[in-house]
């Protein structure tokens, strides 16, 4: 996982949504923010797995070209 744990990656993805709230964010922006924050480059598959978890708990919703933080954050 490029030097970070799955839990750390999930938190970084969550932070990316918080940083961009309420705007929509895509995988490229999430990847860039993680690279900047941790000098790590997760794969698209790893990022999508985190997004799936955040979708499942209602933290984010699908919107436009990507996802955005949910108004009812889980």
Secondary structure, DSSP 8 states (H G I E B T S, - for coil): -TTS-HHHHHHHHHHHHHHHTTS-B-HHHHHHHHHHHHS----HHHHHHHHHHHHHTTSEEEETTEEEE-TT--
